[in-house]
Amino acid sequence: MTEVTTNEPDALALEDVGKRFGSVIALQDVSMRVPKRQVTCVLGDNGAGKSTLIKILSGVHTPTEGQMFVDGKPTTFNSPREALDNGIATVYQDLATVPLMAVWRNFYLGNEPTKGFWPFRGLRTKYAKESCKAEMAQMGIDIRDPEQPVGTLSGGERQAVSIARAVHFGANVLILDEPTSALGVKQSGVVLKHIRTAAESGVSVVFITHNPHHAYLVGDNFYLLNRGRMLAEYTKDTVSREELVKAMAGGAELDALAHELGAET
């Protein structure tokens, strides 16, 4: 795993952050650190508050209480654009790709390289295709033809395109929303490999997942989120995979359920 200099500020941090929607408390007293060049995993089942946490980190929601820090500086985002301008990129489950458009068009979507001046400005098509293929190859992703529709790629390859795109456009923090949830074993392995590659290239990764096995393979730090609260915090050297799985599964609650089922049978 990548080592981090201890005296440098975290890439991203939350301190006692909460989010309310009227009388509904979505998050409460959430604190977490995202060290630089590491993979920080946030684990939680459906309804744990992961979606609200992602939207706060990416600038969709402003916290009701608490404080966010970017590179040690107190920061408030009022829009996703402000988060992007601060180097925080988010890849959602839907990937924000256009299936019928070419891989290179999706790679540069919204940031197309141009040449010339208005009204004679045009796309730098050749450069875009070549640089897209080169950037993907640098992350270990072999795109056979950048002209092929992105919809013809596998789920893992589409995730890889989104990750490479975020890294290429200067993301300092990359937030991944359940990137392996709809993938098989082999495709999940491809995505997990690219997550580690992104961290080793200098990006701080926030990996949101409900799968402790996937998290443990690539993670350096682990947070367990449940019903809007952070229940536990671990580092790779303080928890085993079995302990992480048990904590995610409910620990004592799971033992009690096993006992009840055993008694019934």
C-alpha positions in Angstrom: 0.0 0.0 0.0 1.1 3.6 -0.6 2.7 5.4 2.3 1.5 8.9 3.2 3.6 11.6 4.8 2.0 12.1 8.2 2.5 15.9 8.5 0.6 16.7 5.3 -3.1 17.7 5.4 -5.7 15.2 4.4 -7.0 15.5 0.8 -10.5 15.7 2.2 -12.0 15.5 5.7 -15.4 15.9 7.4 -15.9 17.0 11.0 -19.2 16.4 12.8 -21.1 16.8 9.6 -24.9 16.4 9.6 -27.6 16.8 7.0 -31.3 17.3 7.7 -34.2 17.4 5.3 -37.0 19.0 7.3 -37.5 16.7 10.3 -35.6 13.8 8.6 -32.0 13.3 9.8 -30.1 11.8 6.9 -26.6 12.1 8.5 -25.5 13.0 12.0 -22.1 13.7 13.6 -20.2 12.1 10.7 -16.4 12.6 10.8 -13.9 11.0 8.4 -10.5 11.5 6.9 -9.4 10.9 3.3 -5.6 10.8 3.4 -3.7 11.6 0.2 -2.8 8.8 -2.2 -4.8 6.2 -0.3 -8.1 4.4 -0.8 -10.7 5.2 1.9 -13.7 2.9 1.9 -17.1 3.8 3.3 -19.2 0.7 3.8 -22.9 0.6 4.5 -26.1 -1.2 3.5 -29.1 0.4 1.7 -30.4 3.2 3.8 -27.2 3.8 5.7 -26.8 7.3 4.3 -24.2 6.6 1.6 -26.0 8.6 -1.1 -26.4 11.7 1.1 -22.7 11.4 2.0 -21.7 11.3 -1.6 -23.8 14.3 -2.4 -22.2 16.3 0.3 -18.7 15.4 -0.8 -19.5 16.2 -4.4 -21.2 19.5 -3.8 -24.8 18.5 -4.5 -25.9 19.1 -0.9 -24.5 21.6 1.7 -24.2 20.2 5.2 -26.7 21.4 7.7 -24.0 21.3 10.4 -20.4 20.5 10.7 -17.4 21.4 8.5 -15.7 20.0 5.4 -12.0 20.5 4.8 -10.1 20.3 1.5 -6.3 20.1 2.0 -6.8 21.2 5.6 -8.8 24.4 4.6 -12.4 24.8 5.7 -14.5 24.6 2.5 -18.2 24.9 1.5 -19.4 23.7 -1.9 -22.6 25.2 -3.3 -22.6 23.2 -6.5 -20.9 20.1 -8.1 -19.0 22.6 -10.3 -17.3 24.1 -7.3 -16.4 20.6 -6.1 -14.9 19.8 -9.5 -13.0 23.1 -9.5 -11.5 22.0 -6.2 -10.3 18.7 -7.7 -13.1 16.5 -6.4 -14.6 14.2 -9.1 -17.5 11.8 -8.6 -18.3 8.7 -10.7 -21.9 7.6 -10.0 -23.4 4.2 -10.7 -24.9 5.4 -13.9 -21.4 6.6 -15.0 -22.7 9.7 -16.9 -21.8 8.1 -20.2 -23.7 8.2 -23.5 -23.9 4.6 -24.8 -24.2 5.5 -28.5 -21.3 8.0 -28.5 -17.7 6.9 -29.2 -15.3 6.1 -26.3 -13.2 9.2 -27.1 -16.3 11.5 -27.2 -17.4 10.2 -23.7 -13.8 10.6 -22.4 -13.9 14.3 -23.3 -17.6 14.9 -22.7 -18.0 18.5 -21.7 -14.3 19.2 -22.0 -13.8 18.7 -25.7 -10.4 20.0 -27.0 -10.9 22.6 -29.7 -8.8 24.6 -32.2 -9.3 27.9 -33.9 -11.5 30.9 -32.9 -15.2 31.5 -33.1 -16.9 31.2 -35.6 -14.2 28.9 -37.1 -13.6 26.8 -33.9 -13.5 23.0 -34.4 -12.8 19.8 -32.5 -9.2 18.5 -32.4 -10.5 15.1 -33.3 -7.2 13.3 -34.1 -5.6 14.6 -30.9 -8.7 13.6 -28.8 -8.7 10.0 -30.1 -4.9 9.6 -29.7 -4.7 11.2 -26.2 -7.8 9.2 -25.1 -6.2 5.9 -26.1 -2.8 6.9 -24.6 -4.4 8.0 -21.2 -6.4 4.8 -21.0 -3.3 2.7 -21.8 -1.4 4.5 -19.1 -3.9 3.1 -16.6 -3.6 -0.3 -18.1 -6.8 -0.1 -20.2 -6.5 -1.3 -23.7 -9.1 0.3 -25.9 -9.1 -1.4 -29.3 -10.8 1.4 -31.1 -11.6 4.8 -29.6 -14.3 5.2 -32.2 -16.4 2.3 -30.9 -19.6 3.2 -29.0 -19.0 3.2 -25.3 -22.1 1.1 -24.9 -20.3 -1.8 -26.6 -17.8 -2.0 -23.7 -18.3 -4.3 -20.7 -19.5 -2.8 -17.4 -16.0 -2.9 -16.0 -14.5 -1.2 -19.1 -17.1 1.6 -18.8 -16.2 2.1 -15.2 -12.5 2.2 -16.2 -13.3 4.9 -18.9 -15.0 7.0 -16.2 -12.1 6.6 -13.7 -9.4 7.4 -16.4 -11.4 10.4 -17.4 -11.5 11.8 -13.9 -7.8 11.2 -13.4 -6.9 12.8 -16.7 -8.8 16.0 -15.9 -6.9 16.5 -12.7 -9.0 14.9 -10.0 -7.2 15.1 -6.6 -10.1 13.2 -4.9 -12.0 10.5 -6.8 -15.4 9.4 -5.3 -16.7 6.1 -6.6 -20.3 5.2 -6.0 -20.7 1.4 -5.8 -18.6 0.8 -8.9 -18.7 -3.0 -8.6 -22.3 -3.5 -7.5 -23.6 -4.6 -10.9 -20.5 -6.5 -12.1 -19.4 -10.1 -12.0 -16.3 -11.4 -10.3 -13.9 -10.8 -13.3 -15.2 -7.4 -14.1 -15.1 -6.3 -10.5 -11.5 -7.4 -10.4 -10.7 -5.1 -13.4 -12.3 -2.1 -11.6 -10.6 -2.8 -8.3 -7.2 -2.9 -10.1 -7.9 0.5 -11.6 -8.9 1.9 -8.2 -5.4 0.9 -6.9 -3.8 2.3 -10.0 -5.5 5.6 -9.5 -4.3 5.8 -5.8 -0.8 4.9 -6.9 -0.8 7.7 -9.5 -1.5 10.2 -6.7 -5.3 10.4 -6.5 -7.1 10.0 -3.2 -10.0 7.6 -3.7 -13.2 7.4 -1.7 -14.7 4.0 -2.4 -18.4 3.7 -1.5 -19.6 0.1 -1.3 -21.7 -2.4 0.5 -19.2 -5.2 -0.3 -16.5 -5.6 2.5 -14.6 -8.2 0.4 -14.0 -5.7 -2.4 -13.2 -3.0 0.1 -10.6 -5.0 1.9 -8.8 -6.0 -1.3 -8.0 -2.3 -2.2 -8.7 -0.2 0.9 -6.2 1.5 3.3 -8.9 2.9 5.6 -12.4 1.8 6.4 -15.5 3.6 7.7 -18.7 1.8 8.6 -21.8 3.9 8.1 -25.2 2.8 9.5 -28.4 4.8 9.7 -26.6 8.1 9.1 -23.9 7.6 11.7 -20.3 6.4 11.5 -20.2 3.4 13.7 -16.6 2.3 13.4 -13.3 3.3 11.8 -10.5 0.9 10.9 -7.2 0.9 9.1 -5.8 -2.0 7.1 -3.3 -3.0 9.8 -5.9 -3.0 12.6 -8.7 -5.2 11.1 -8.8 -8.5 9.3 -11.1 -9.2 6.4 -13.2 -11.5 8.6 -13.6 -8.8 11.3 -14.6 -6.3 8.6 -17.2 -8.7 7.2 -18.6 -9.4 10.6 -18.8 -5.7 11.5 -20.5 -5.0 8.2 -22.9 -7.9 8.7 -24.0 -6.7 12.1 -21.7 -8.6 14.5 -23.7 -9.5 17.6 -27.0 -9.0 15.8 -25.9 -11.7 13.2 -24.8 -14.0 16.0 -28.2 -13.6 17.7 -30.0 -14.3 14.4 -27.9 -17.4 13.8 -28.8 -18.6 17.3 -32.5 -18.0 16.7 -32.5 -19.8 13.4 -30.6 -22.7 14.9 -33.1 -22.9 17.8 -36.0 -23.0 15.3 -34.5 -25.8 13.3 
